[in-house]
Amino acid sequence: MTPLDQPTVALTGEVRMPLLGFGTWQLTGQDAYDAVRAALDVGYRHIDTATMYGNEAEVGRAVRDSGIDRSELFITTKLPPDRVGQERATIEQSLAELGTDDVDLWLIHWPPAAHDSLLTWREMLAARSANLTRAVGVSNYSTGQIDELIQATGEAPAVNQIRWSPALYDPQRLAENSERGIALEGYSPFKSSDLTDPVLVRIAETHGVTAAQVVLRWHLEHEIVVIPKSVTPERIASNFDIFGFSLTPEEVAEIDALGG
């Protein structure tokens, strides 16, 4: 399938974010380069990295070597909370490592102290105004922490990236983000998933896919962005192969219930 066929979610400022991305946490050096190249070759067009991952240079090199036009890619990186006061220098360093003029999304990786969070959020917005990033957001923020940013600046994060899986399904939190116009993005989709759960296994067998593919497809059915990670080419390809089937509303509800 072509990148245009991949489902996306609309962010602020007419930015569209692919619902399926490739995560790079804990991938470093040649492993990071090889995994990102494999993901791009398979068809991923959304790559998630972070300053604290220490792999932005490898991600950037893989993107360049892939030959894929930058305009076809969605690249996310993140600001560590200990870089309060160094936001502009950090994003400029990230762009230099990645070898790009801008990123599509820049996130505050973890909430710093409350006062610092507001200062940092204003610097994130300034970076967007300077065209260093197309959208800005947060990661691991509670709804209350997000509301503090909105109340202080009138600007909601475009994205909140949090740990998410069927076992962690929280309809209230999903609704709270949606009501504020914030796209929810889930990481570590398999870490808290029991892929031998009878519900997942039965639904997977119904569709002729794996339980892992069902978990990823479930995210898409909720329009939640998901960023699975792997260093194995076969697994990378399998995780991308989730566009040929869909879950029924009844199946989605069954999987939702795993978070009860």
Backbone hydrogen bonds in HBPLUS format (Angstrom, degrees):
<---DONOR---> <-ACCEPTOR-->    atom                        ^
c    i                          cat <-CA-CA->   ^        H-A-AA   ^      H-
h    n   atom  resd res      DA  || num        DHA   H-A  angle D-A-AA Bond
n    s   type  num  typ     dist DA aas  dist angle  dist       angle   num
A0005-ASP N   A0002-THR O   2.89 MM   3  5.43 151.4  1.97 115.9 124.8     1
A0006-GLN N   A0003-PRO O   3.09 MM   3  5.39 155.3  2.15 107.9 115.4     2
A0019-LEU N   A0007-PRO O   2.95 MM  12  5.90 171.6  1.96 141.9 143.2     3
A0009-VAL N   A0017-MET O   2.84 MM   8  5.27 149.4  1.93 138.5 146.5     4
A0017-MET N   A0009-VAL O   2.89 MM   8  5.27 169.8  1.91 153.7 154.5     5
A0011-LEU N   A0015-VAL O   2.64 MM   4  5.08 172.8  1.65 172.0 169.4     6
A0226-VAL N   A0019-LEU O   2.81 MM 207  6.22 157.5  1.86 168.2 170.7     7
A0021-GLY N   A0226-VAL O   2.87 MM 205  6.10 161.2  1.91 161.1 161.4     8
A0022-PHE N   A0046-HIS O   2.78 MM  24  6.17 148.9  1.87 147.3 156.2     9
A0048-ASP N   A0022-PHE O   2.95 MM  26  6.00 169.0  1.96 159.8 156.8    10
A0023-GLY N   A0228-PRO O   2.95 MM 205  5.45 171.3  1.96 129.3 131.5    11
A0027-LEU N   A0024-THR O   3.04 MM   3  5.32 158.1  2.09 133.2 132.1    12
A0032-ALA N   A0028-THR O   3.23 MM   4  4.74 153.4  2.30 104.1 108.3    13
A0032-ALA N   A0029-GLY O   3.11 MM   3  5.47 122.0  2.46 104.0 117.0    14
A0033-TYR N   A0029-GLY O   3.18 MM   4  6.57 163.4  2.21 151.7 156.1    15
A0034-ASP N   A0030-GLN O   2.83 MM   4  5.98 174.6  1.83 157.6 159.2    16
A0035-ALA N   A0031-ASP O   2.94 MM   4  5.97 160.1  1.98 144.7 150.7    17
A0036-VAL N   A0032-ALA O   3.00 MM   4  6.12 166.8  2.02 153.2 156.7    18
A0037-ARG N   A0033-TYR O   2.95 MM   4  6.12 160.3  1.99 152.1 158.2    19
A0038-ALA N   A0034-ASP O   2.92 MM   4  6.09 157.8  1.97 145.7 152.0    20
A0039-ALA N   A0035-ALA O   2.87 MM   4  6.12 154.8  1.94 146.8 154.1    21
A0040-LEU N   A0036-VAL O   2.90 MM   4  6.11 163.7  1.93 151.8 155.6    22
A0041-ASP N   A0037-ARG O   2.91 MM   4  6.07 155.6  1.97 147.6 154.7    23
A0042-VAL N   A0038-ALA O   3.01 MM   4  6.20 146.5  2.13 143.5 151.8    24
A0043-GLY N   A0039-ALA O   3.11 MM   4  6.40 145.6  2.24 144.2 153.2    25
A0044-TYR N   A0039-ALA O   3.01 MM   5  5.46 146.0  2.13 152.9 145.5    26
A0074-PHE N   A0045-ARG O   2.71 MM  29  6.07 148.0  1.81 152.2 163.3    27
A0047-ILE N   A0074-PHE O   2.89 MM  27  6.36 152.4  1.96 161.9 171.1    28
A0076-THR N   A0047-ILE O   2.99 MM  29  6.35 163.9  2.01 162.8 166.4    29
A0049-THR N   A0076-THR O   2.86 MM  27  5.93 162.7  1.89 145.4 151.4    30
A0053-TYR N   A0050-ALA O   3.07 MM   3  5.26 148.5  2.17 103.5 113.2    31
A0051-THR N   A0078-LYS O   3.21 MM  27  5.87 169.5  2.22 140.8 143.9    32
A0054-GLY N   A0051-THR O   3.16 MM   3  5.83 152.9  2.24 115.8 122.4    33
A0059-VAL N   A0055-ASN O   2.91 MM   4  6.19 160.2  1.95 158.2 164.5    34
A0060-GLY N   A0056-GLU O   2.87 MM   4  6.02 163.3  1.89 148.9 153.6    35
A0061-ARG N   A0057-ALA O   2.93 MM   4  6.14 154.0  2.00 143.9 151.0    36
A0062-ALA N   A0058-GLU O   2.95 MM   4  6.11 158.4  2.00 146.6 152.4    37
A0063-VAL N   A0059-VAL O   2.96 MM   4  6.21 156.2  2.02 150.6 157.2    38
A0064-ARG N   A0060-GLY O   3.00 MM   4  6.26 163.3  2.03 148.4 152.6    39
A0065-ASP N   A0061-ARG O   2.87 MM   4  6.02 166.7  1.88 152.5 156.6    40
A0066-SER N   A0062-ALA O   2.98 MM   4  5.99 129.4  2.24 138.0 150.0    41
A0066-SER N   A0063-VAL O   3.27 MM   3  5.22 136.2  2.48  93.7 105.6    42
A0067-GLY N   A0064-ARG O   3.25 MM   3  5.80 151.4  2.33 111.0 117.9    43
A0072-GLU N   A0069-ASP O   2.92 MM   3  5.60 160.0  1.96 121.9 128.2    44
A0073-LEU N   A0070-ARG O   3.04 MM   3  5.38 166.6  2.05 116.3 120.4    45
A0104-ASP N   A0075-ILE O   2.92 MM  29  5.31 141.2  2.07 142.8 154.6    46
A0105-LEU N   A0075-ILE O   3.25 MM  30  6.52 146.2  2.37 150.3 147.0    47
A0077-THR N   A0105-LEU O   3.10 MM  28  6.61 153.1  2.17 159.3 165.8    48
A0107-LEU N   A0077-THR O   3.06 MM  30  6.48 156.3  2.11 144.5 151.7    49
A0079-LEU N   A0107-LEU O   2.69 MM  28  6.07 160.9  1.72 166.7 173.4    50
A0109-HIS N   A0079-LEU O   2.86 MM  30  5.42 165.9  1.88 144.5 148.1    51
A0083-ARG N   A0080-PRO O   3.02 MM   3  5.64 160.4  2.06 122.0 124.6    52
A0086-GLN N   A0083-ARG O   2.78 MM   3  5.13 157.0  1.83 136.8 138.5    53
A0090-THR N   A0086-GLN O   2.92 MM   4  6.03 148.6  2.02 148.8 158.5    54
A0091-ILE N   A0087-GLU O   2.98 MM   4  6.30 163.9  2.01 162.2 164.2    55
A0092-GLU N   A0088-ARG O   3.04 MM   4  6.17 160.5  2.08 148.9 154.8    56
A0093-GLN N   A0089-ALA O   2.96 MM   4  6.10 148.3  2.06 138.9 147.4    57
A0094-SER N   A0090-THR O   2.89 MM   4  6.16 157.0  1.95 148.5 155.2    58
A0095-LEU N   A0091-ILE O   2.90 MM   4  6.14 159.6  1.94 150.2 155.0    59
A0096-ALA N   A0092-GLU O   3.02 MM   4  6.21 151.0  2.11 139.9 147.8    60
A0097-GLU N   A0093-GLN O   2.89 MM   4  6.16 159.4  1.93 152.4 157.8    61
A0098-LEU N   A0094-SER O   2.84 MM   4  6.03 161.7  1.88 152.0 157.4    62
A0099-GLY N   A0095-LEU O   2.79 MM   4  5.74 128.4  2.06 135.5 148.9    63
A0100-THR N   A0095-LEU O   3.16 MM   5  5.39 156.6  2.22 143.9 150.0    64
A0103-VAL N   A0132-LEU O   3.09 MM  29  6.59 149.0  2.19 137.6 142.8    65
A0134-ARG N   A0103-VAL O   2.96 MM  31  6.49 146.7  2.08 145.7 155.8    66
A0106-TRP N   A0135-ALA O   3.06 MM  29  6.52 147.6  2.17 141.1 149.3    67
A0137-GLY N   A0106-TRP O   2.95 MM  31  6.23 151.0  2.03 147.5 148.5    68
A0108-ILE N   A0137-GLY O   3.06 MM  29  6.56 144.3  2.19 130.4 136.2    69
A0139-SER N   A0108-ILE O   2.87 MM  31  5.87 120.3  2.23 166.8 162.7    70
A0117-SER N   A0113-ALA O   2.71 MM   4  5.86 145.2  1.83 158.7 170.5    71
A0119-LEU N   A0115-HIS O   3.31 MM   4  6.67 161.8  2.35 147.8 152.7    72
A0120-THR N   A0116-ASP O   2.81 MM   4  5.99 166.3  1.83 156.1 159.8    73
A0121-TRP N   A0117-SER O   2.88 MM   4  6.01 155.8  1.94 142.9 150.1    74
A0122-ARG N   A0118-LEU O   3.03 MM   4  6.26 156.3  2.09 148.0 153.2    75
A0123-GLU N   A0119-LEU O   3.15 MM   4  6.47 146.4  2.27 141.4 150.7    76
A0123-GLU N   A0120-THR O   3.01 MM   3  5.00 118.3  2.40  94.5 110.4    77
A0124-MET N   A0120-THR O   2.83 MM   4  6.18 143.9  1.96 149.0 160.3    78
A0125-LEU N   A0121-TRP O   2.99 MM   4  6.31 159.0  2.04 149.5 154.1    79
A0126-ALA N   A0122-ARG O   2.98 MM   4  6.22 146.2  2.10 137.4 147.0    80
A0127-ALA N   A0123-GLU O   2.95 MM   4  6.18 147.9  2.05 141.1 149.0    81
A0128-ARG N   A0124-MET O   3.06 MM   4  6.43 147.6  2.16 144.9 153.8    82
A0129-SER N   A0125-LEU O   2.97 MM   4  6.28 156.2  2.03 145.9 152.3    83
A0130-ALA N   A0126-ALA O   2.95 MM   4  6.19 136.0  2.14 139.0 151.1    84
A0132-LEU N   A0127-ALA O   2.97 MM   5  5.42 165.1  2.00 166.5 161.5    85
A0131-ASN N   A0128-ARG O   2.93 MM   3  5.04 158.5  1.98 109.7 113.5    86
A0158-ALA N   A0136-VAL O   2.89 MM  22  5.91 171.9  1.89 156.0 155.3    87
A0138-VAL N   A0159-VAL O   2.90 MM  21  6.18 167.0  1.92 160.6 160.3    88
A0161-GLN N   A0138-VAL O   2.95 MM  23  6.44 157.8  2.00 138.2 142.7    89
A0140-ASN N   A0161-GLN O   2.78 MM  21  6.10 147.8  1.88 144.1 154.3    90
A0146-ILE N   A0142-SER O   3.04 MM   4  6.32 151.6  2.12 147.2 155.3    91
A0147-ASP N   A0143-THR O   2.89 MM   4  6.15 156.0  1.95 149.9 156.5    92
A0148-GLU N   A0144-GLY O   3.17 MM   4  6.47 143.3  2.31 141.5 150.2    93
A0149-LEU N   A0146-ILE O   3.03 MM   3  5.26 120.9  2.39 101.4 115.7    94
A0150-ILE N   A0146-ILE O   3.03 MM   4  6.41 159.6  2.08 153.3 159.2    95
A0151-GLN N   A0147-ASP O   2.84 MM   4  5.95 165.6  1.86 151.9 155.8    96
A0152-ALA N   A0148-GLU O   3.11 MM   4  6.14 147.8  2.22 138.3 146.2    97
A0153-THR N   A0149-LEU O   3.03 MM   4  6.09 146.9  2.14 147.0 155.0    98
A0154-GLY N   A0150-ILE O   2.62 MM   4  4.70 147.0  1.73 136.3 143.1    99
A0183-ALA N   A0158-ALA O   2.96 MM  25  6.20 169.8  1.97 145.3 142.4   100
A0160-ASN N   A0183-ALA O   2.97 MM  23  6.36 152.0  2.04 162.4 166.0   101
A0185-GLU N   A0160-ASN O   3.00 MM  25  6.02 164.7  2.03 142.6 140.4   102
A0162-ILE N   A0185-GLU O   2.78 MM  23  6.21 150.5  1.87 168.2 177.9   103
A0187-TYR N   A0162-ILE O   2.90 MM  25  6.08 144.7  2.03 135.4 143.4   104
A0164-TRP N   A0187-TYR O   3.27 MM  23  5.91 161.3  2.31 154.5 153.2   105
A0168-LEU N   A0165-SER O   2.93 MM   3  5.11 139.4  2.10 105.2 117.4   106
A0169-TYR N   A0166-PRO O   3.18 MM   3  5.05 165.7  2.20 105.5 108.1   107
A0174-LEU N   A0170-ASP O   3.04 MM   4  6.33 162.9  2.07 158.2 163.7   108
A0175-ALA N   A0171-PRO O   2.90 MM   4  6.03 157.4  1.95 144.6 150.7   109
A0176-GLU N   A0172-GLN O   2.86 MM   4  6.09 155.3  1.92 149.7 156.8   110
A0177-ASN N   A0173-ARG O   3.09 MM   4  6.32 160.2  2.13 150.2 153.8   111
A0178-SER N   A0174-LEU O   3.02 MM   4  6.20 163.5  2.05 147.9 153.1   112
A0179-GLU N   A0175-ALA O   2.81 MM   4  5.97 160.9  1.85 154.9 159.2   113
A0180-ARG N   A0177-ASN O   3.09 MM   3  5.26 135.2  2.30 100.1 112.5   114
A0182-ILE N   A0177-ASN O   2.87 MM   5  4.99 164.2  1.90 150.2 145.5   115
A0181-GLY N   A0178-SER O   2.94 MM   3  5.03 161.6  1.97 109.6 113.8   116
A0225-VAL N   A0184-LEU O   3.04 MM  41  6.39 148.0  2.14 156.9 153.5   117
A0186-GLY N   A0225-VAL O   2.67 MM  39  5.97 166.1  1.68 163.5 158.4   118
A0193-SER N   A0190-PHE O   3.07 MM   3  4.79 163.1  2.10 101.3 106.1   119
A0197-ASP N   A0194-ASP O   2.96 MM   3  5.42 163.4  1.99 118.5 121.2   120
A0201-VAL N   A0197-ASP O   2.92 MM   4  6.13 167.2  1.94 163.0 167.3   121
A0202-ARG N   A0198-PRO O   2.90 MM   4  5.90 162.9  1.93 144.0 148.9   122
A0203-ILE N   A0199-VAL O   3.05 MM   4  6.20 167.1  2.07 149.8 153.6   123
A0204-ALA N   A0200-LEU O   2.88 MM   4  5.97 155.5  1.94 145.8 153.4   124
A0205-GLU N   A0201-VAL O   2.92 MM   4  6.14 158.2  1.97 149.2 154.7   125
A0206-THR N   A0202-ARG O   2.99 MM   4  6.24 150.9  2.08 145.9 154.0   126
A0207-HIS N   A0203-ILE O   3.26 MM   4  6.55 146.0  2.39 144.0 151.2   127
A0207-HIS N   A0204-ALA O   3.17 MM   3  5.35 125.9  2.48  98.5 111.3   128
A0208-GLY N   A0204-ALA O   2.86 MM   4  5.91 114.1  2.31 140.6 158.8   129
A0209-VAL N   A0204-ALA O   2.97 MM   5  4.98 165.7  1.99 142.1 143.3   130
A0208-GLY N   A0205-GLU O   3.27 MM   3  4.91 147.5  2.38  91.9 101.3   131
A0214-VAL N   A0210-THR O   3.07 MM   4  6.44 147.7  2.18 143.4 152.6   132
A0215-VAL N   A0211-ALA O   3.00 MM   4  6.33 155.7  2.06 149.9 155.4   133
A0216-LEU N   A0212-ALA O   3.11 MM   4  6.44 159.7  2.16 149.3 153.9   134
A0217-ARG N   A0213-GLN O   2.88 MM   4  6.07 160.7  1.92 148.2 154.2   135
A0218-TRP N   A0214-VAL O   2.83 MM   4  6.00 150.6  1.92 149.2 157.2   136
A0219-HIS N   A0215-VAL O   3.34 MM   4  6.70 147.7  2.45 141.2 147.8   137
A0220-LEU N   A0216-LEU O   3.30 MM   4  6.73 158.8  2.35 147.0 151.6   138
A0221-GLU N   A0217-ARG O   2.91 MM   4  6.26 151.1  2.00 152.3 160.8   139
A0222-HIS N   A0218-TRP O   3.31 MM   4  6.57 139.6  2.48 140.7 149.8   140
A0222-HIS N   A0219-HIS O   3.03 MM   3  5.31 132.8  2.26 102.7 115.4   141
A0224-ILE N   A0219-HIS O   2.93 MM   5  5.04 173.4  1.94 143.1 142.5   142
A0223-GLU N   A0220-LEU O   2.87 MM   3  4.69 156.1  1.93 102.5 109.9   143
A0235-ARG N   A0232-THR O   3.00 MM   3  5.27 116.7  2.41 106.0 121.5   144
A0236-ILE N   A0232-THR O   2.84 MM   4  6.06 161.9  1.87 163.5 169.8   145
A0237-ALA N   A0233-PRO O   2.97 MM   4  6.16 158.3  2.01 147.6 152.7   146
A0238-SER N   A0234-GLU O   2.92 MM   4  6.12 155.9  1.98 142.5 149.7   147
A0239-ASN N   A0235-ARG O   2.85 MM   4  5.98 161.7  1.88 153.2 157.2   148
A0240-PHE N   A0237-ALA O   3.15 MM   3  5.20 132.4  2.39  95.5 108.3   149
A0241-ASP N   A0237-ALA O   3.14 MM   4  6.31 130.9  2.39 140.3 153.3   150
A0241-ASP N   A0238-SER O   3.10 MM   3  5.07 134.1  2.32  96.3 109.0   151
A0242-ILE N   A0240-PHE O   2.87 MM   2  5.68 138.1  2.05 104.7  92.5   152
A0251-GLU N   A0248-THR O   3.01 MM   3  5.10 116.8  2.42  99.1 114.5   153
A0252-VAL N   A0248-THR O   2.94 MM   4  6.28 161.2  1.98 159.6 165.0   154
A0253-ALA N   A0249-PRO O   2.99 MM   4  6.18 157.5  2.05 143.8 149.8   155
A0254-GLU N   A0250-GLU O   3.00 MM   4  6.27 151.0  2.09 143.3 151.1   156
A0255-ILE N   A0251-GLU O   3.02 MM   4  6.30 156.6  2.08 149.5 155.2   157
A0256-ASP N   A0252-VAL O   2.79 MM   4  6.06 156.3  1.85 150.9 158.6   158
A0257-ALA N   A0253-ALA O   3.04 MM   4  6.22 148.4  2.15 142.5 149.8   159
A0258-LEU N   A0255-ILE O   2.97 MM   3  5.36 154.7  2.04 109.5 117.6   160
A0259-GLY N   A0256-ASP O   3.00 MM   3  5.87 166.3  2.02 123.5 127.9   161
A0260-GLY N   A0257-ALA O   3.07 MM   3  5.27 161.9  2.10 111.3 113.8   162
